[in-house]
Amino acid sequence: MKKNILSLAALVLFVGAGQSAEVKVSSPDGKAVVSLADDGGLTYSVSFDGREVVSPSRFGIVADGMDLGADVKLGKTSSHKIRESYALFGGHAQANNNCRETTVSVRSAAGENYELDVRAYNDGVALRTRMAAKPGRKINGEATEWKVPGNPLAWYQTDIVNYEGIFQSSRLDDLRAGEKIPLPITFTLPGGGYALVTEANLVNYSDLGVQVAPDHSLRSFFHANQTGWTTGDAVVQPWRVTLLARDLNALVNSDLIRNLCPAAPKELAKAKWIQPGRSSWQWWSSGDPIYSEQHQWVDWTKQLGFEYYLVDDGWKRWKADGKDAWACLREVCAYAKTNDVKIWAWVHCNEVSTLATRTNYLDRLVALGVVGVKIDFQPEANVRWVNWYDETLRDAAARKLMVDFHGANKPIGRERTWPNEMSRESIRGHEYHILRYHRTLPPSHDTILPFTRYVIGAGDYTPTVFNPKELRGFTWARELAQAVVFTSPYLCYADHPQYYLTNSAVDVLKAIPATWDETIVLPGSEIGKCAAFARRSGKQWFIGVLNGGEATTLDLPLDFLGRGKFQMIQLGDAPDCGDAWQREEKVVTRKDSVKLSVRPSGGCVIKLSPSK
């Protein structure tokens, strides 16, 4: 619920007889501070708990061939507080948006006047420029950079087009000058803690990447609009974000990226047709869908208790008994409805790339009974395609359709504005770990994802494979833990339902929800080595452990449990076999702990239910 917005005074310091100025904006708890200065160009710096975490760094837009931050004067400021809360789908059920925002009037040497918005949260800072409309304005680039002090360890991936690279780690000084890196990037902080840099509220602007400079600062560039673009609209720069966290729990639970986006319209914020859920899916295990097998797939989905079944690429080639593909899909939707299963359908982005083609195609799907669309193969996010995401979500919402973007740009928080966006790919998931493509993911990748990619939004990893031929060094316990650790309100499982239904752990798999009320990162978690999460849904808790390439032992306290006794089902790695369980069941309380020995590339899942 939104609370009153309070007026505040910004702290403005004038240095050198009024020749230069500095503006400081502090978080509500005073621990995160962003400082602006106009001496020698517009710069910003960030401190956290009294430590400098971003050294003075250039900020600004290059427009019409001029760096509008090169020679500026900071002017009047106005400030206010934002305090609100809102519901969301993901690792917890409610987000709190609490910050101080200051707007600074800026005048460039070229005579351009614009506004600079600065927000300071307890868990990070964000800045953006706003410029009035000007016919034929050319946005050439940005001078914005991040200068990170020291030589921190960084976690990142390098696929700047599809966001589907393998996450890796490097010391900042070891990055090659000129290397282009997509966002987000997570860093260690001097003295402990973490920072993550990215952007938020990307609209009517080009997707941002960074390039490593010779001094190892990270400088902004537009990979999809390398020569810039022309616009006559007002320019609202996406937020340039530095997320700050003292520990992994704070990093994982941050809502900063979504907080920087506008609230959803009331009719969407409380829309009952937007329903998270679990889905079966034939493409990973079986290839293109075969029309004659669709009733069986619906039956399997019902047996699993899943809410959805995704009909993937290939359905447009269906023909049967004089029926075209659309008539065949209508029949599948009708059969699914009689079994309380709802249908999602795959769509190539070319089929919905313009307003006319999109509204026609979506109308046809709605008429068949489809409730969600998986839209695939988007081009890299230039200005036109950035706007396409919002336009598509708008048109889908008008038809009460949920959306999963595949082959997509990174999350930028707009699922707060459009809650019918249930997930995005923009992740290297199980589509790359598949025998027929001869691809295998390194074990460290999964243990980096929760602290990098998943911090900025849901990811459609398509988790959990039980087919023994597809494990290739991983274990059942690790595969099941993916469904707990990797958040996606549209939780689409990869493997064939028969491998789930015939598995002795099917009772636990069926109980794992698509969204959570609370998340706790457990002791023993370390980026790239181990991710151990406790997540609550209602009164039930699940623990998911993903291990890296080395064996580890964990001692997990259960002090997060409520009062009373809990029935525990523990599914761990079998000592010498990946396609087997070490299953244990007993009663525990919050005073107990769980000691685990986890294999390399292994894992564990624990289900904790109040004892009757």
RACOR-V288548 format. One record per pair of residues at least 24 apart in sequence whose C-alpha atoms are under 10 Angstrom apart, sorted by the first residue. I is the first residue (numbers start at 1). J is the second residue. If there is no record, write none. Layout:
i=(I	I)
j=(J	J)
This chain:
i=(1	1	1	1	1	1	2	2	2	2	2	2	3	3	3	3	3	4	4	4	4	4	5	5	5	5	5	5	5	6	6	6	6	6	6	7	7	7	7	7	7	8	8	8	8	8	8	8	9	9	9	9	9	10	10	10	10	10	10	10	10	10	10	11	11	11	11	12	12	12	12	12	12	13	14	15	19	20	20	20	21	21	21	22	23	23	23	23	23	23	24	24	24	25	25	25	25	25	25	25	25	25	26	26	26	26	26	26	26	26	26	26	27	27	27	27	27	27	27	27	27	27	27	27	28	28	28	28	28	28	28	28	29	29	29	29	29	30	30	30	31	31	31	31	31	32	32	32	32	32	32	32	33	33	33	33	33	33	34	34	34	34	34	34	34	34	35	36	36	36	36	37	37	37	38	38	38	38	38	38	38	39	39	39	39	39	40	40	40	40	41	41	41	41	41	41	41	41	42	42	42	42	42	42	42	42	42	42	42	43	43	43	43	43	44	44	44	44	44	45	45	45	46	46	46	46	46	46	46	47	47	47	48	48	48	48	48	48	48	48	48	48	49	49	51	51	51	52	52	52	52	53	53	53	53	53	53	53	53	53	53	53	53	54	54	54	54	54	54	54	54	54	55	55	55	55	55	55	56	56	56	56	56	57	57	57	57	57	57	57	57	57	58	58	58	58	58	58	58	59	59	59	59	59	59	59	59	59	59	59	60	60	60	60	60	60	60	60	60	60	61	61	61	61	61	61	61	61	61	61	61	62	62	62	62	62	62	62	62	63	63	63	63	63	63	63	63	63	64	64	64	64	64	64	64	64	65	65	65	65	65	66	66	66	66	66	66	66	67	67	67	67	67	67	67	68	68	68	68	68	68	68	68	68	68	68	69	69	69	69	69	69	69	69	70	70	70	70	71	71	71	71	72	72	72	72	72	72	72	72	73	73	73	73	73	73	74	74	74	74	74	74	74	75	75	75	75	75	75	76	76	76	76	76	77	77	77	77	77	77	77	77	78	78	78	78	78	79	79	79	79	79	80	81	81	82	82	84	85	85	86	86	86	86	86	87	87	87	87	88	88	88	88	88	88	88	88	88	88	89	89	89	89	89	89	89	89	89	89	89	89	89	89	89	90	90	90	90	90	90	90	90	90	90	90	90	90	90	90	90	90	90	91	91	91	91	91	91	91	91	91	91	91	91	91	91	91	91	91	91	91	91	91	91	91	92	92	92	92	92	92	92	92	92	92	92	93	93	93	93	93	93	94	94	94	95	95	95	95	95	95	96	96	96	96	97	97	97	97	97	97	98	98	98	98	99	99	99	99	99	100	101	101	101	102	103	103	103	103	104	105	114	115	116	116	117	117	118	118	119	119	119	120	121	121	121	121	122	122	122	122	122	123	123	123	123	123	123	123	123	123	123	123	124	124	124	124	124	124	124	124	124	124	124	125	125	125	125	125	125	125	125	126	126	126	126	126	126	126	126	126	126	126	126	126	127	127	127	127	127	127	127	128	128	128	128	128	128	128	128	129	129	129	129	129	129	130	130	130	130	130	131	131	131	131	131	132	132	132	132	132	133	133	133	133	133	133	134	134	134	134	134	135	135	135	135	135	136	136	136	136	136	137	137	137	137	137	137	137	138	138	138	138	138	138	139	139	139	139	139	139	139	139	139	140	140	140	140	140	140	140	140	141	141	141	141	141	141	141	141	141	141	142	142	142	142	142	142	143	143	143	144	144	144	144	144	144	145	145	145	145	145	145	145	145	145	145	146	146	146	146	146	146	146	146	146	146	146	147	147	147	147	147	147	148	148	148	148	148	148	148	148	148	149	149	149	149	150	150	150	151	151	151	151	151	152	152	152	152	152	152	153	153	153	153	153	154	154	154	154	154	154	154	154	155	155	155	155	155	155	155	155	155	155	155	155	155	156	156	156	156	156	156	156	156	156	156	156	157	157	157	157	157	157	157	157	157	157	158	158	159	159	159	159	160	160	160	160	160	160	160	160	160	160	160	161	161	161	161	161	161	161	161	161	161	161	161	161	162	162	162	162	162	162	162	162	162	162	162	162	162	162	163	163	163	163	163	163	163	163	163	163	164	164	164	164	164	164	164	164	164	164	165	165	165	165	165	166	166	166	166	166	166	166	166	166	166	166	167	167	167	167	167	167	167	167	167	167	167	167	168	168	168	168	168	168	169	169	169	169	169	172	172	172	172	173	173	173	173	173	174	175	175	175	175	176	176	176	176	176	177	177	177	177	177	177	177	177	178	178	178	178	178	178	178	178	179	179	179	179	179	180	180	180	180	180	180	180	180	180	180	181	181	181	181	181	181	181	181	181	182	182	182	182	182	182	182	182	183	183	183	183	183	183	183	183	183	184	184	184	184	184	184	184	184	184	184	184	185	185	185	185	185	186	186	186	186	186	186	186	186	186	186	187	187	188	188	188	188	189	189	189	191	192	192	192	193	193	193	193	193	193	193	194	194	194	194	194	194	194	194	194	195	195	195	195	195	195	195	195	196	196	196	196	196	196	196	196	196	196	197	197	197	197	197	197	198	198	198	198	198	198	198	198	198	198	199	199	199	199	199	199	199	199	199	199	199	199	199	200	200	200	200	200	200	200	200	200	200	200	200	200	200	200	200	201	201	201	201	201	201	201	201	201	201	201	201	201	201	201	201	201	201	202	202	202	202	202	202	202	202	202	202	202	202	202	202	203	203	203	203	203	203	203	203	203	203	203	203	203	203	204	204	204	204	204	204	204	204	204	204	204	204	204	204	204	205	205	205	205	205	205	205	205	205	205	205	205	205	206	206	206	206	206	206	206	206	206	206	207	207	207	207	207	207	207	207	207	207	208	208	208	208	222	222	223	223	223	224	224	224	224	224	224	225	225	225	225	226	228	228	229	229	230	238	239	243	247	248	248	248	248	248	248	248	248	248	248	249	249	249	249	249	249	249	249	250	250	251	251	251	251	251	252	252	252	252	252	252	252	252	252	252	253	253	253	253	253	253	254	254	255	255	255	255	256	256	256	257	257	257	257	257	257	257	257	258	258	258	258	258	258	258	258	258	259	259	259	259	260	260	260	260	261	261	261	261	261	261	261	262	262	262	262	262	262	263	263	263	263	263	263	264	264	264	264	264	264	264	265	265	265	265	267	268	268	268	268	268	268	268	268	269	269	269	269	269	270	271	271	271	271	272	273	273	273	273	273	273	274	274	274	274	274	274	274	274	274	274	274	275	275	275	275	275	275	275	275	275	276	276	276	276	276	276	276	276	276	276	276	276	276	277	277	277	277	277	277	277	277	277	277	277	277	278	278	278	278	278	278	278	278	278	278	278	278	278	278	278	278	278	279	279	279	279	279	279	279	279	279	279	279	279	279	279	279	279	279	279	280	280	280	280	280	280	280	280	280	280	280	280	280	280	280	281	281	281	281	281	281	281	281	281	281	281	281	281	282	282	282	282	282	282	282	282	282	282	283	283	283	283	283	283	283	283	283	284	284	284	284	284	284	284	284	284	284	284	284	285	285	285	285	285	285	285	285	285	285	286	286	287	287	287	288	288	288	288	288	289	289	289	289	289	289	290	290	290	290	291	291	291	291	291	291	291	291	291	292	292	292	292	294	294	294	294	294	294	294	295	295	295	295	295	295	297	297	297	297	297	298	298	298	298	298	298	298	298	298	298	299	299	299	299	299	300	300	300	300	300	301	301	301	301	301	301	301	302	302	302	302	303	303	303	303	304	304	304	304	304	304	304	304	304	305	305	305	305	306	306	306	306	306	306	306	306	306	306	307	307	307	307	307	307	308	308	308	308	308	308	308	308	308	308	308	309	309	309	309	309	309	309	309	309	309	310	310	310	310	310	310	310	310	310	310	310	311	311	311	311	311	311	311	311	312	312	312	312	312	312	312	313	313	313	313	313	313	314	314	315	315	315	316	316	326	326	326	327	328	329	329	329	329	330	330	330	330	330	330	330	331	331	332	332	332	333	333	333	333	334	334	334	336	337	342	342	342	342	343	343	343	343	343	343	344	344	344	344	344	344	344	344	344	344	345	345	345	345	345	345	345	346	346	346	346	346	346	346	347	347	347	347	347	347	347	348	348	348	348	348	348	348	349	349	349	349	349	349	349	349	349	349	349	350	350	350	350	350	351	352	352	353	353	353	353	353	353	354	354	354	355	355	355	355	358	358	358	358	359	359	359	359	359	362	362	362	362	362	363	363	363	363	365	365	366	366	366	366	370	370	370	371	371	371	371	371	371	372	372	372	372	372	372	372	372	372	372	373	373	373	373	373	373	374	374	374	374	374	374	374	374	374	375	375	375	375	375	375	375	376	376	376	376	376	376	376	377	377	377	377	378	378	378	378	378	379	379	379	380	380	380	381	381	381	382	385	389	389	390	390	390	390	390	392	393	393	393	393	393	394	394	396	396	397	402	403	404	404	404	404	404	405	405	406	406	410	410	410	410	410	411	411	411	411	411	411	411	412	412	413	413	413	414	415	415	421	421	421	422	422	422	422	422	422	422	422	423	423	423	423	423	423	423	423	423	423	423	424	424	424	424	424	424	424	425	425	425	425	425	425	426	426	426	426	426	427	427	427	427	427	427	428	428	428	428	429	429	429	429	429	429	430	430	430	430	430	430	430	430	430	431	431	431	431	432	433	433	433	433	434	434	434	434	434	435	435	435	435	436	439	440	440	440	440	441	441	442	442	442	442	442	443	443	443	443	443	443	443	443	443	443	443	443	443	444	444	444	444	444	444	444	444	444	444	444	445	445	445	445	445	446	446	446	446	446	446	446	446	446	446	446	446	446	447	447	447	447	447	447	447	447	447	447	447	447	447	447	447	448	448	448	448	448	448	448	448	449	449	449	449	449	450	450	450	450	450	450	450	450	451	451	451	451	452	454	454	454	454	455	457	457	458	458	458	458	458	458	459	459	459	459	459	459	460	460	460	460	460	460	460	460	461	461	461	461	461	461	461	462	462	462	462	462	462	462	462	463	463	463	463	463	464	464	464	464	464	464	465	465	465	465	465	465	465	466	466	466	466	466	466	466	466	466	466	466	467	467	467	467	467	467	468	468	468	468	469	470	471	471	472	472	473	473	473	473	473	473	474	474	474	474	474	474	474	474	474	474	474	475	475	475	475	475	475	475	475	475	475	475	475	475	475	476	476	476	476	476	476	476	476	476	476	476	476	476	476	476	477	477	477	477	477	477	477	477	477	477	477	477	477	477	477	477	477	477	477	477	477	477	478	478	478	478	478	478	478	478	478	478	478	478	478	478	478	478	478	479	479	479	479	479	479	479	479	480	480	480	480	480	480	480	480	480	480	480	481	481	481	481	481	481	481	481	481	481	481	481	481	481	481	481	481	481	482	482	482	482	482	482	483	483	483	483	483	483	484	484	484	484	484	484	484	484	484	484	484	484	484	484	484	484	484	485	485	485	485	485	485	485	485	485	485	485	485	485	486	486	486	487	487	487	487	488	488	488	489	489	489	489	490	490	491	503	503	503	504	504	504	505	505	505	505	505	507	508	508	508	508	508	508	508	509	509	511	511	511	512	512	512	512	512	513	513	516	516	517	519	520	522	522	522	522	522	523	523	523	523	524	524	524	524	524	525	529	529	530	530	530	530	530	531	532	532	532	532	533	534	534	534	534	534	534	535	535	536	536	536	538	539	539	539	540	540	540	540	540	540	541	541	541	541	541	541	541	542	542	542	542	542	542	542	542	543	543	543	543	543	543	544	544	544	544	544	544	545	545	545	545	545	545	545	545	546	546	546	546	546	546	546	546	547	547	547	547	547	547	547	548	548	548	548	548	548	549	549	549	549	550	550	550	550	550	551	551	551	551	551	551	551	552	552	552	552	552	552	552	553	553	553	553	553	554	554	554	554	554	554	555	555	555	555	555	556	556	556	556	556	557	557	557	557	557	557	558	558	558	558	558	558	558	558	559	559	559	559	559	560	560	560	561	561	561	561	561	561	561	561	562	562	562	563	563	563	563	564	564	564	564	564	564	565	565	565	565	565	565	565	566	566	566	566	566	566	566	567	567	567	567	567	567	568	568	568	568	568	568	569	569	569	569	569	570	570	570	570	570	570	571	571	571	571	571	572	572	572	572	572	572	572	572	572	573	573	573	573	573	573	573	573	573	574	574	574	575	578	587)
j=(83	84	85	86	87	96	82	83	84	85	86	97	81	82	83	84	85	80	81	82	83	84	79	80	81	82	83	84	100	79	80	81	82	83	100	78	79	80	81	100	101	78	79	80	81	100	101	102	77	78	79	80	102	76	77	78	79	80	100	101	102	103	104	35	77	79	102	36	37	74	75	76	77	37	74	39	73	72	73	74	73	74	75	74	74	75	77	102	104	118	102	118	120	79	100	101	102	118	119	120	121	125	99	100	101	102	118	119	120	121	122	125	81	98	99	100	101	119	120	121	122	123	124	125	81	82	98	99	100	120	121	122	99	120	121	122	123	120	121	122	120	121	122	123	124	120	121	122	123	124	125	244	119	120	121	122	124	125	118	119	120	121	124	125	126	127	118	74	104	116	118	72	73	74	69	70	71	72	73	74	106	70	71	72	73	74	69	70	71	72	67	68	69	70	71	72	73	108	68	69	70	71	72	73	74	106	108	143	144	69	70	143	144	145	127	144	145	146	147	146	147	148	120	124	125	146	148	242	244	124	125	244	122	123	124	125	189	193	195	244	245	246	191	246	189	190	191	148	149	189	190	146	147	148	149	150	188	189	190	194	195	242	244	145	146	147	148	149	189	195	217	242	146	147	148	149	150	217	145	146	147	148	149	143	144	145	146	147	148	217	218	219	142	143	144	145	146	147	219	127	128	129	142	143	144	145	146	219	220	240	116	127	128	129	141	142	143	144	145	237	128	129	130	131	139	140	141	142	143	144	237	138	139	140	141	142	143	144	228	137	138	139	140	141	142	228	229	230	136	137	138	139	140	141	228	230	137	138	139	140	141	108	109	110	138	139	140	141	108	109	110	140	141	142	143	106	107	108	109	110	111	112	113	114	142	143	106	107	108	109	110	142	143	144	108	109	110	143	107	108	109	110	106	107	108	109	110	111	112	113	105	106	107	108	109	113	104	105	106	107	108	115	116	103	104	105	106	107	115	103	104	105	106	115	102	103	104	105	106	115	116	117	102	103	104	105	117	103	104	117	118	119	119	119	120	119	121	259	259	263	259	263	264	269	416	269	270	416	419	255	258	269	415	416	419	489	515	516	517	275	276	415	416	419	422	458	487	488	489	490	514	515	516	517	253	276	422	423	454	457	458	486	487	488	489	490	514	515	516	517	518	519	252	253	254	454	455	457	458	484	485	486	487	488	489	514	515	516	517	518	519	520	535	536	537	253	255	515	516	517	518	519	520	535	536	537	515	516	517	518	519	537	255	517	518	253	254	255	256	258	259	254	255	256	259	121	255	256	258	259	260	122	123	256	259	123	124	125	256	259	125	125	126	127	127	127	128	129	130	129	130	235	236	236	237	237	239	239	240	239	241	260	242	243	244	256	259	243	244	245	254	256	195	242	243	244	245	246	250	251	254	255	256	195	196	197	241	242	243	244	245	254	256	257	197	239	240	241	242	243	244	256	197	198	199	200	238	239	240	241	242	243	256	257	260	199	237	238	239	240	241	242	199	200	236	237	238	239	240	241	235	236	237	238	239	240	234	235	236	237	238	233	234	235	236	237	232	233	234	235	236	231	232	233	234	235	236	231	232	233	234	235	230	231	232	233	234	229	230	231	232	233	229	230	231	232	233	234	235	227	228	229	230	231	232	205	206	225	227	228	229	230	231	235	221	222	225	226	227	228	229	230	206	208	220	221	222	225	226	227	228	229	208	219	220	221	222	228	219	220	221	210	218	219	220	221	240	210	211	212	213	217	218	219	220	221	240	197	210	212	216	217	218	219	220	240	241	242	213	215	216	217	218	219	172	187	188	189	190	195	216	217	218	189	190	216	217	188	189	190	187	188	189	190	216	186	187	188	189	190	194	186	187	188	189	194	185	186	187	188	189	194	195	196	184	185	186	187	188	196	448	449	451	452	453	527	528	181	182	183	184	185	186	187	448	449	452	453	181	182	183	184	185	427	428	445	452	453	182	183	183	426	427	428	207	208	209	210	223	224	380	381	409	410	426	207	209	223	224	378	379	380	381	407	408	409	410	426	377	378	379	380	381	406	407	408	409	410	425	426	427	428	380	407	408	409	410	425	426	427	428	453	407	408	409	410	425	426	427	428	429	432	426	427	428	429	445	427	428	429	432	441	442	444	445	446	448	449	427	428	442	444	445	446	447	448	449	452	453	528	442	444	445	448	449	528	444	445	448	527	528	212	216	217	218	212	214	215	216	217	216	212	213	214	216	211	212	213	214	216	211	212	213	214	215	216	217	218	210	211	212	213	214	216	218	219	210	211	212	213	218	209	210	211	212	213	218	219	220	221	223	208	209	210	211	212	218	220	221	223	207	208	209	210	211	221	223	410	207	208	209	210	410	411	452	453	456	209	210	241	242	410	411	452	453	454	455	456	210	242	451	452	453	242	243	244	251	448	451	452	453	455	527	244	452	244	245	246	247	244	245	246	246	245	246	247	244	245	246	247	248	250	251	243	244	245	246	247	248	250	251	451	241	242	243	244	245	246	247	251	241	242	243	244	245	251	451	452	455	456	240	241	242	243	244	452	239	240	241	242	243	257	410	411	412	456	237	238	239	240	241	242	257	260	410	411	412	413	456	237	238	239	240	241	256	257	258	259	260	261	411	412	413	414	456	236	237	238	239	240	257	258	259	260	261	262	411	412	413	414	415	416	417	236	237	238	239	240	261	383	386	387	390	411	412	413	414	235	236	237	238	383	384	385	386	387	388	389	390	412	414	231	233	234	235	236	237	238	382	383	384	385	386	387	388	390	229	231	235	236	237	238	381	382	383	384	385	386	387	237	238	380	381	382	383	384	385	386	387	238	380	381	382	383	385	386	409	410	412	238	240	381	382	381	382	380	381	382	379	380	381	382	383	385	380	381	382	383	382	382	383	382	383	383	412	412	455	521	450	451	520	521	522	523	525	526	527	531	451	519	520	521	522	523	525	533	520	521	450	451	452	455	521	450	451	452	454	455	456	519	520	521	533	451	455	518	519	520	521	455	456	413	455	456	457	413	455	456	411	412	413	414	416	455	456	457	411	412	413	414	415	416	417	456	457	413	414	416	417	412	413	414	416	412	413	414	415	416	417	418	413	414	415	416	417	418	414	415	416	417	418	419	414	415	416	417	418	419	420	416	417	418	419	397	397	398	400	416	417	418	419	420	416	417	418	419	420	419	397	400	419	420	400	371	397	400	401	402	420	371	372	397	400	401	402	403	419	420	421	422	307	371	402	419	420	422	489	490	514	307	308	402	420	422	423	488	489	490	491	513	514	515	306	307	308	422	488	489	490	491	492	513	514	515	304	305	306	307	308	309	488	489	490	491	492	493	510	512	513	514	515	304	305	306	307	308	309	310	341	342	343	344	462	490	491	492	493	494	514	304	306	307	308	309	310	311	462	491	492	493	494	495	496	497	308	309	310	311	312	344	462	492	493	494	495	496	497	309	310	311	312	313	493	494	495	496	497	310	311	312	313	314	431	494	495	496	312	430	431	433	434	436	462	465	493	494	495	496	434	435	436	465	467	470	494	495	496	497	495	496	312	313	314	312	313	314	315	317	313	314	315	316	317	318	314	315	317	318	315	317	318	319	320	325	328	329	332	318	320	328	332	328	329	331	332	333	335	336	331	332	333	335	336	339	332	336	496	497	498	332	333	335	336	337	339	340	341	342	343	335	336	339	341	497	496	497	498	500	501	336	339	340	341	342	497	501	336	339	340	341	339	497	501	510	497	498	500	501	506	507	509	510	511	340	341	510	511	340	341	342	491	492	493	510	511	513	514	340	341	342	343	490	491	336	340	341	342	343	344	371	372	490	491	492	333	336	341	342	343	344	345	372	492	493	342	343	344	345	346	370	372	373	374	492	493	343	344	345	346	347	370	373	374	344	345	346	347	373	374	375	345	346	347	348	374	376	346	347	345	346	347	346	347	364	365	368	368	368	365	368	369	370	364	365	366	367	368	369	370	368	369	368	369	370	368	369	370	371	368	369	370	369	369	369	370	371	372	368	369	370	371	372	373	369	370	371	372	373	374	401	402	403	404	370	371	372	373	374	375	403	372	373	374	375	376	404	406	373	374	375	376	377	405	406	373	374	375	376	377	378	406	374	375	376	377	378	379	388	392	405	406	407	375	376	377	378	379	375	388	392	378	385	388	389	391	392	388	391	392	388	391	392	395	391	392	395	396	392	395	396	398	399	392	395	396	399	401	395	396	399	401	399	401	396	399	400	401	400	401	402	396	399	400	401	402	403	396	400	401	402	403	404	420	421	422	490	401	402	403	404	405	421	402	403	404	405	406	422	423	424	425	403	404	405	406	407	408	424	404	405	406	407	408	424	425	405	406	407	408	405	406	407	408	409	407	408	409	407	408	409	408	409	410	409	409	414	421	414	415	417	418	421	421	417	418	419	420	421	418	420	420	421	421	490	490	459	460	488	489	490	459	460	459	460	453	456	457	458	459	453	454	455	456	457	458	459	456	457	456	457	458	457	457	458	458	489	490	457	458	459	460	488	489	490	491	457	458	459	460	461	487	488	489	490	491	492	457	458	459	460	461	488	490	458	459	460	461	462	488	453	458	459	460	461	453	454	458	459	460	461	459	460	461	462	459	460	461	462	463	494	460	461	462	463	464	465	493	494	495	461	462	463	494	461	465	470	471	472	465	469	470	471	472	469	470	471	472	470	472	470	471	472	473	472	474	473	474	548	549	601	473	474	528	529	530	546	547	548	549	550	600	601	602	527	528	529	530	531	546	547	548	549	550	601	527	528	529	548	549	478	482	485	486	527	528	529	530	531	546	547	548	601	485	525	526	527	528	529	530	531	532	545	546	547	548	549	601	526	527	528	529	530	531	546	548	485	486	527	528	531	485	486	487	527	528	531	532	533	526	527	528	531	527	485	486	487	488	487	487	488	486	487	488	489	490	491	486	487	488	489	490	491	486	487	488	489	490	491	492	493	486	487	488	491	492	493	494	486	488	490	491	492	493	494	495	491	492	493	494	495	492	493	494	495	500	509	493	494	495	496	497	499	500	494	495	496	497	498	499	500	503	578	579	580	495	496	498	499	500	579	499	578	579	580	579	495	578	579	578	601	577	578	579	600	601	602	547	549	573	577	578	579	599	600	601	602	603	572	573	574	577	578	579	580	581	599	600	601	602	603	604	503	505	571	572	573	574	577	578	579	580	581	602	603	604	605	505	544	545	546	570	571	572	573	574	578	579	580	581	582	598	599	601	602	603	604	605	606	544	545	546	547	548	571	572	573	578	598	599	600	601	602	603	604	605	544	545	546	601	602	603	604	605	505	508	509	512	544	545	546	571	603	604	605	509	512	531	532	533	542	543	544	545	546	547	571	572	602	603	604	605	606	544	545	546	603	604	605	509	512	513	514	544	605	509	512	513	514	515	516	532	533	534	535	542	543	544	545	546	605	606	519	521	531	532	533	534	535	542	543	544	545	546	605	514	533	544	513	514	515	516	513	514	515	513	514	515	516	514	515	515	579	580	581	580	581	583	569	571	580	581	583	569	542	569	570	571	605	606	607	605	607	540	542	607	537	540	541	542	607	537	542	541	542	541	543	560	554	555	556	557	558	554	555	556	557	552	553	554	555	556	554	600	601	554	598	601	602	603	603	556	603	604	605	605	558	560	561	605	606	607	560	607	560	561	608	609	608	609	610	566	567	607	608	609	610	566	568	606	607	608	609	610	568	569	570	605	606	607	608	609	570	604	605	606	607	608	571	603	604	605	606	607	572	596	598	602	603	604	605	606	598	599	600	601	602	603	604	605	598	599	600	601	602	603	604	598	599	600	601	602	603	599	600	601	602	598	599	600	601	602	597	598	599	600	601	602	603	596	597	598	599	600	602	603	595	596	597	598	599	593	594	595	596	597	598	593	594	595	596	597	592	593	594	595	596	590	591	592	593	594	595	588	589	590	591	592	593	594	608	589	590	591	592	593	589	590	591	588	589	590	591	592	608	609	610	589	590	610	589	590	591	610	588	589	590	610	611	612	589	590	608	609	610	611	612	590	607	608	609	610	611	612	607	608	609	610	611	612	606	607	608	609	610	611	605	606	607	608	609	594	604	605	606	607	608	603	604	605	606	607	596	597	598	599	602	603	604	605	606	597	598	599	600	601	602	603	604	605	598	599	602	599	602	611)
